[in-house]
Amino acid sequence: EDKVVQSPLSLVVHEGDTVTLNCSYEVTNFRSLLWYKQEKKAPTFLFMLTSSGIEKKSGRLSSILDKKELFSILNITATQTGDSAVYLCAVYSGNTPLVFGKGTRLSVIA
Amino acid sequence: KAGVTQTPRYLIKTRGQQVTLSCSPISGHRSVSWYQQTPGQGLQFLFEYFSETQRNKGNFPGRFSGRQFSNSRSEMNVSTLELGDSALYLCASSHGGSLVNTGELFFGEGSRLTVL
């Protein structure tokens, strides 16, 4: 059974801190790993990773995948209160649906 | 283009009742997936429909059912509601074709169901 484990489940940081969120997975026929941000209701897409070692970057957010060790990290530098959200990691293996981890709840305090 | 639209956004039911939730995908998307989100369990997959056929099904009891229409709109139904069915029900759409399906889903705002 495909499995995604995120850590930590929650964390609280101060504005300006850098955070690293972790996602490990066990999946057959891996095709992609995706990160989503969920602030209130609808998760919104952040990154999709398919190849090891290639960093995806968007502003202060970046992510990288290690297909040998079966994990990905999401980094957020210079955090702001607007980064407070649940960050979801999901893996896709082709004909099966996305499998999500339970998410990491990030709280950024001023 | 318009995003994924879910209705109703909020609803309150009592145990034993049944509920129907609706989802209109992004224009051109043929796959619709449904997820249940609860604080303790995260997003759990319910089912996926593609071209009016159920393509995948999660581990939920038979009280949970769904369907997809020819215009790709989808409905899900929960019968004989239980307190534990209280959750945010998220619908997501994608292109769905095997050659273009990279797994990225586009989510609606969700339907918040409270069962009393």
Interface residues (C-beta under 8 A of the other chain):
Chain A: R31 S32 L34 Y36 K41 A42 P43 T44 F45 M48 T50 L88 A90 Y92 G94 N95 T96 P97 L98 V99 F100 G101 K102 G103
Chain B: V4 S33 Y35 Q41 G42 L43 F45 E48 R55 N56 G58 L88 L90 S98 T102 G103 E104 L105 F106 F107 G108 E109 G110
